[in-house]
Amino acid sequence: MFSKSKIGIVGAGLVGSLWAVILKRRGYDVTLFEKRSDIRKHSSDEARSINLIITSRGLNGLAEAQLLDEAISLCVPIHGRMIHSRSGELQYQPYGNSDECNFSISRSALNRFLISSAEKAGVKIQFDYLLEDINFESKTLHFFQKSQTFQYDYLFGTDGTGSLVRKNLCAKYPDKFLERTDWLDADYKELFLPANHLGQYQVEKNALHIWPRGSHMMMALANLDGSFTVTMYMPQNKFSELQSSHEIDQLFSQDFSDAIALMPDYASDFISNPQGKLGTVRCSKWTFEDSVILMGDAAHGIVPFFGQGMNSGFEDCLNFLKILNENQNDFSKTVTNFEFVQKPNAEAIADMALENWIEMRDKVGDPKFLLRKKIEALLEKEFPDIYKSRYAMVTYTLIPYYITQRVGLIQDKILNSLISEVSSVEEVSLEKAKHLLHLELVPFIKSHNLNFDTDTLVSKMKARNFF
């Protein structure tokens, strides 16, 4: 039986830790290996990183691990974008309908919580275990400066975009495993927007704040303590030009003047905080025979501009379990089917995340884009059974990513037709919109039996915990 087999998971990040909890709760013998020391012993500043958004797929992953209620208590609800213009004007763009919102959470806080949950569930966790080599024939893991080895029956690589499990597969089976990282032309730095002297939020806490400036932008998400984690995205050459406090002050005075009073340490944060890279990781195969499986960023690392990196990784876990149940715990069939089912979803969300980078950086303040969003909101309101925006499908439903991507292409065609004839949302012909929807979109909806209802966990968490 699969449940009596030895399972090794390399990488105690978000996906690996959650997966360990899920498998352990189902009775499997699980050992989790992590190259870093225990992050729970670090200060919060040492482990700060970009805040994450939990959406429908992430909520369902946490629910499967029986961790949803505890995890959601670490979150701040986010139900729209707040756009900051150069002149300091604010424009709010709601995400979805009244039942929909996202949840902001600190990556390090969630990772600590998941590691502790794995420990409580009885998972064996080995910290400071840096993978040195995998003997795929004998199914044995070897670690740097560790005399003991670990023999597995099944191995999951959840060790991130630089996955050593993936690199071992590519090095030893180059005819089958090909990896590629497409680096974004922009890097990022984390900055910090503190709470005021009373410990209160200085700006609207329930919004994703965006300062779109064409080639570069800033984003901010709320933390529980009244502060915001801020991320600056900028081309590498522009980062290299900003070496002094004076140059950084000039940038902020020109492009982010309303943030200066909110972020007293922006210049020192900019100078001292590390500069991170962003890329899309693609791997030709995710599985080896019936014993090795790549999941999460190790299989499909994506840029963060759709907020789906963690969520798509949690979906890996859910879809693997679904296929495992359908195959009555036949692991060999599950491995083969898992890659077939989930790889198209990963490719789709990777492409959509790159498209969203352009949207957030260049378009969110553009009048044509804003009109397009208003028309889309009108269609969602007037035709809720047959129209849901691509963003809402990704974020608030469990419709497969690759299906969502295809729906989005059809919607683009319809919106292009509607917007070409109007200068305001009031001028949109609902009769024409209905005709186009039934002509272009409804046949696809029917052929794929799509249901645009908001996932129940999204509405439940919003209603019960926050509103």
C-alpha positions in Angstrom: 0.0 0.0 0.0 1.1 3.5 -0.8 0.3 4.6 2.8 3.1 2.3 4.2 5.8 3.6 1.8 8.6 6.0 2.7 8.0 9.4 1.3 10.7 12.0 1.1 9.9 15.7 0.5 12.9 18.0 -0.3 12.1 21.6 0.5 10.2 22.8 3.5 8.8 26.0 1.8 5.1 26.6 1.5 4.2 23.8 -0.9 6.5 21.2 0.7 5.3 21.9 4.2 1.6 21.8 3.3 2.1 18.6 1.3 3.8 17.0 4.2 0.8 17.8 6.5 -1.7 16.5 3.9 0.2 13.2 3.4 0.8 12.7 7.1 -2.8 13.2 7.9 -3.6 10.5 5.4 -1.4 8.1 7.2 1.8 8.2 5.1 5.3 8.0 6.5 6.8 11.4 5.6 10.2 12.9 6.1 10.7 16.6 5.1 14.2 17.9 4.3 15.2 21.5 4.3 18.6 23.0 3.4 18.1 26.1 5.6 18.1 26.2 9.4 14.7 26.4 11.2 13.2 29.8 10.1 11.1 29.8 13.3 14.3 30.5 15.2 15.0 33.7 13.1 13.7 37.1 13.8 10.9 38.4 11.5 13.3 40.9 9.9 15.7 38.2 8.9 12.9 36.3 7.1 11.0 39.2 5.6 9.9 38.7 2.0 7.2 39.7 -0.5 3.7 39.3 0.9 1.5 36.7 -0.7 -2.1 36.6 -1.7 -4.2 33.6 -0.8 -7.0 32.9 -3.3 -9.5 30.1 -4.0 -6.9 27.4 -4.8 -4.8 28.3 -1.8 -7.8 28.3 0.5 -8.8 24.8 -0.7 -5.3 23.5 -0.2 -5.3 24.8 3.4 -8.7 23.3 4.0 -7.5 19.9 2.7 -4.8 20.1 5.3 -7.3 21.1 8.0 -5.4 24.4 8.5 -7.7 27.0 7.0 -9.2 28.6 10.1 -5.8 29.1 11.7 -4.1 30.3 8.5 -6.9 32.8 7.8 -6.3 34.4 11.2 -2.9 35.5 9.9 -4.4 37.3 6.9 -5.7 40.8 6.0 -8.6 40.8 3.4 -7.9 42.6 0.2 -10.8 43.3 -2.2 -9.5 45.9 -4.6 -6.6 47.9 -6.1 -5.8 51.4 -5.0 -3.9 53.2 -7.8 -1.6 56.0 -6.8 -1.0 58.6 -9.6 2.2 60.7 -9.8 0.2 63.7 -8.5 -1.0 61.7 -5.5 -4.6 61.1 -6.6 -6.1 57.8 -5.6 -8.4 55.6 -7.7 -9.9 52.5 -6.3 -10.6 49.5 -8.6 -12.6 46.7 -6.9 -11.6 43.1 -7.7 -14.9 41.3 -7.8 -18.4 41.1 -6.4 -19.6 41.5 -2.8 -18.8 37.8 -2.0 -15.2 38.0 -3.3 -11.9 39.1 -1.8 -8.2 38.0 -1.6 -6.2 37.5 1.6 -2.8 39.1 2.2 -0.3 37.2 4.3 3.4 37.3 5.2 5.3 34.6 3.4 7.5 34.0 6.4 4.6 33.9 8.8 2.7 31.4 6.7 5.9 29.3 6.2 6.5 29.2 10.0 2.9 28.2 10.6 3.0 25.4 8.0 6.3 24.0 9.4 4.9 24.0 12.9 1.7 22.3 11.6 3.8 19.6 9.9 5.7 19.1 13.1 2.5 18.8 15.1 1.1 16.3 12.6 4.1 14.0 13.2 6.2 14.7 10.1 9.9 14.1 10.6 11.7 17.4 9.7 15.4 17.6 9.0 16.8 21.1 8.9 20.3 22.0 7.6 20.1 19.1 5.1 21.5 20.3 1.8 20.9 17.8 -1.0 24.1 16.6 -2.6 23.1 13.8 -4.9 20.2 11.5 -5.7 20.7 7.9 -6.8 17.6 7.4 -8.8 18.2 3.7 -9.3 18.6 2.9 -5.6 16.2 5.6 -4.7 18.7 7.1 -2.2 19.2 10.7 -1.1 22.7 12.0 -0.1 23.2 15.2 1.8 26.3 17.4 2.3 28.3 16.7 5.5 25.7 14.1 6.6 26.9 10.5 7.0 23.4 9.0 6.8 21.4 8.6 3.6 17.7 8.4 3.1 16.1 5.7 1.0 12.7 6.6 -0.4 9.9 4.9 -2.2 8.5 8.1 -3.5 10.3 11.5 -3.7 8.7 14.9 -4.1 10.8 17.9 -5.1 9.3 21.0 -3.7 12.6 22.9 -3.3 11.8 26.1 -5.3 12.9 27.7 -8.5 16.5 26.6 -8.0 15.4 23.0 -7.2 18.3 20.6 -6.7 15.9 17.6 -7.3 15.1 19.1 -10.7 18.8 19.8 -11.5 19.7 16.2 -10.6 17.1 14.9 -13.0 18.3 17.3 -15.8 22.0 16.3 -15.2 21.4 12.6 -15.2 18.7 12.3 -17.8 19.4 15.2 -20.2 17.5 13.5 -23.0 14.3 13.6 -21.0 14.6 16.5 -18.6 15.2 20.0 -20.0 14.9 23.1 -17.8 14.7 26.8 -18.8 14.5 30.0 -16.8 13.2 33.0 -18.6 14.3 36.0 -16.5 12.1 39.1 -16.4 13.8 42.3 -17.5 13.0 43.7 -14.0 14.3 42.9 -10.5 12.7 43.8 -7.2 13.5 45.2 -3.7 11.5 45.0 -0.6 10.8 48.3 1.2 8.7 49.0 4.3 5.7 51.3 5.2 5.3 51.3 8.9 2.2 51.9 11.0 1.7 55.3 12.4 2.6 56.3 16.0 -0.7 54.8 17.2 -0.1 51.5 15.5 -2.7 52.2 12.8 -2.6 51.8 9.1 -1.6 54.9 7.2 -3.4 54.0 4.0 -6.4 51.8 3.2 -5.6 48.4 4.6 -8.0 46.3 2.5 -6.5 47.2 -0.9 -3.4 46.3 -2.9 -1.7 49.7 -3.4 0.0 50.2 -6.8 2.1 53.0 -8.0 2.3 52.3 -11.8 5.0 54.2 -13.6 5.5 52.5 -16.9 8.9 50.8 -16.8 8.8 50.4 -13.0 6.2 50.3 -10.2 5.7 49.9 -6.5 3.2 47.7 -4.7 2.1 47.5 -1.1 0.2 44.9 0.9 -1.0 45.2 4.5 0.3 43.2 7.5 -1.6 42.5 10.7 0.4 45.0 12.7 -0.6 48.1 10.8 2.4 48.1 8.5 2.7 47.4 4.8 5.2 45.3 2.9 6.2 47.3 -0.1 7.9 45.9 -3.2 9.7 48.0 -5.9 9.9 46.5 -9.4 12.3 48.1 -11.8 14.6 47.2 -14.8 18.1 46.1 -13.7 19.8 49.0 -15.5 17.6 51.5 -13.6 18.4 49.8 -10.3 22.1 50.1 -11.1 21.8 53.8 -11.7 20.5 54.4 -8.1 23.5 54.1 -5.9 23.2 57.1 -3.5 20.5 58.5 -1.2 20.3 61.6 -3.4 19.5 59.6 -6.5 16.9 57.5 -4.6 15.4 60.8 -3.2 15.1 62.1 -6.8 13.3 59.0 -7.9 10.8 59.1 -5.1 10.3 62.9 -5.5 9.5 62.4 -9.2 7.5 59.2 -9.2 6.4 58.3 -5.6 6.0 61.6 -3.9 3.0 60.7 -1.8 4.9 57.7 -0.4 7.7 59.8 1.0 5.9 60.9 4.2 4.6 57.3 4.7 8.0 55.6 4.4 10.6 57.4 6.5 13.3 54.8 5.8 12.7 54.3 2.1 16.2 55.4 1.1 18.1 53.3 3.7 15.8 50.3 2.9 16.5 50.7 -0.8 20.3 50.8 -0.2 20.5 48.0 2.4 17.9 45.5 1.2 18.9 42.8 -1.3 17.9 43.0 -5.0 16.0 39.9 -6.1 15.5 38.4 -9.5 12.2 37.3 -11.1 11.8 34.6 -13.7 9.6 31.9 -15.2 10.9 28.3 -14.7 9.8 25.7 -17.2 10.7 22.0 -17.1 9.9 19.5 -19.9 9.0 16.8 -17.5 7.8 16.8 -13.9 8.0 13.1 -13.1 10.5 10.3 -13.3 9.2 6.8 -13.7 6.7 6.3 -10.9 8.8 7.5 -8.0 9.9 11.2 -8.4 7.5 14.2 -8.7 8.3 17.9 -9.0 5.7 20.3 -7.5 5.3 24.0 -7.1 8.1 26.3 -8.1 10.4 23.4 -8.6 8.3 22.4 -11.6 6.8 25.7 -12.7 8.1 28.9 -11.0 6.2 32.0 -12.1 6.5 35.7 -11.7 4.3 37.1 -8.9 2.0 39.4 -10.8 -1.1 37.3 -10.7 -0.6 36.3 -7.1 -0.8 32.7 -8.0 2.7 31.2 -7.3 1.8 29.6 -4.0 -1.8 29.1 -5.0 -0.9 27.1 -8.1 1.6 25.1 -6.0 -1.2 24.2 -3.5 -3.4 23.3 -6.5 -0.7 20.8 -7.4 -1.3 19.1 -4.1 -5.1 19.1 -4.6 -5.0 17.7 -8.1 -2.5 15.0 -7.1 -4.8 13.9 -4.3 -7.8 14.0 -6.6 -6.1 11.8 -9.1 -4.8 9.5 -6.4 -8.4 9.0 -5.0 -9.7 8.3 -8.5 -7.0 5.7 -9.1 -7.7 4.1 -5.7 -4.1 4.9 -4.4 -2.4 3.5 -7.5 0.6 5.6 -7.4 2.0 4.7 -10.8 -1.2 5.8 -12.6 -1.4 8.9 -10.5 2.1 10.1 -11.3 1.5 9.8 -15.1 -2.0 11.4 -14.9 -0.8 14.2 -12.6 1.6 15.6 -15.1 -0.9 15.3 -17.9 -3.6 17.1 -16.0 -1.6 19.8 -14.2 1.2 20.8 -16.7 -1.2 22.7 -19.0 -2.5 24.6 -16.0 1.0 25.6 -15.0 1.9 26.8 -18.5 -1.3 28.8 -18.7 -0.8 30.7 -15.4 2.8 31.3 -16.1 1.8 33.1 -19.4 -1.0 35.0 -17.7 1.3 36.2 -14.9 3.6 37.7 -17.4 0.7 39.4 -19.1 -0.4 40.8 -15.8 3.0 42.3 -15.2 2.4 44.5 -18.2 -1.1 45.3 -17.1 -0.1 46.3 -13.6 3.0 48.2 -14.7 1.6 50.1 -17.7 -2.2 49.9 -17.9 -3.9 50.2 -14.6 -3.9 54.0 -14.8 -4.6 54.3 -18.5 -8.1 55.7 -19.4 -8.7 53.0 -22.1 -7.9 50.3 -19.6 -10.1 51.8 -17.0 -13.0 52.0 -19.5 -12.4 48.4 -20.4 -12.6 47.4 -16.8 -15.9 49.3 -16.4 -17.3 47.5 -19.4 -16.2 44.2 -18.0 -17.8 45.0 -14.6 -21.0 45.8 -16.5 -21.0 42.5 -18.3 -20.4 40.6 -15.0 -23.3 42.5 -13.4 -25.8 42.1 -16.3 -24.8 38.5 -17.4 -23.5 36.8 -14.3 -24.3 33.3 -15.5 -22.2 33.6 -18.7 -19.6 36.3 -17.9 -16.8 36.3 -15.3 -13.6 38.2 -15.8 -10.4 36.3 -16.4 -9.0 37.7 -13.1 -12.1 36.6 -11.2 -11.9 33.1 -12.7 -8.3 32.7 -11.7 -8.8 34.2 -8.3 -12.2 33.2 -7.1 -13.0 29.9 -8.8 -11.4 26.5 -9.3 -11.8 26.5 -13.1 -8.6 25.1 -14.5 -6.1 27.8 -15.4 -5.8 26.6 -19.0 -9.6 26.8 -19.5 -9.6 30.3 -17.9 -6.9 31.3 -20.4 -9.0 30.2 -23.3 -12.1 32.0 -22.0 -10.0 35.1 -21.5 -9.0 35.1 -25.2 -12.7 34.9 -26.2 -13.6 37.7 -23.8 -10.8 39.9 -25.2 -12.4 39.6 -28.7 -15.8 40.6 -27.3 -14.4 43.6 -25.3 -12.4 44.8 -28.2 -15.6 44.9 -30.3 -17.6 46.7 -27.6 -14.9 49.3 -26.7 -14.2 50.2 -30.3 -17.6 52.0 -30.6 -17.9 53.8 -27.2 -16.1 56.5 -25.1 -18.0 55.7 -21.9 -19.6 52.7 -20.3 -23.0 54.3 -20.5 -22.8 54.0 -24.3 -22.4 50.2 -24.3 -25.2 48.4 -26.1 -26.4 45.6 -23.8 -28.2 44.1 -26.7 -25.0 43.9 -28.8 -23.1 42.6 -25.7 -25.6 39.9 -25.2 -25.5 38.9 -28.9 -21.7 38.7 -28.9 -21.6 36.7 -25.6 -24.1 34.1 -27.0 -22.3 34.0 -30.3 -18.7 33.8 -29.1 -18.6 32.7 -25.4 -21.7 30.6 -24.6 -20.8 27.7 -26.9 -17.5 27.4 -25.2 -19.1 27.6 -21.7 -21.6 24.8 -22.6 -19.0 22.6 -24.3 -16.8 22.7 -21.1 -19.7 22.7 -18.6 -18.4 25.8 -16.9 -19.9 27.2 -13.7 -18.9 30.8 -12.9 -20.1 30.7 -9.3 -17.6 32.0 -6.7 -15.9 29.2 -4.8 -17.7 28.6 -1.5 -14.6 28.9 0.6 -13.9 32.5 -0.7 -17.3 33.7 0.3 -17.3 31.8 3.5 -14.0 33.2 4.7 -14.9 36.7 3.7 -18.3 36.6 5.4 -17.3 34.8 8.6 -14.0 36.3 9.4 -14.0 39.9 8.2 -17.4 41.4 7.1 
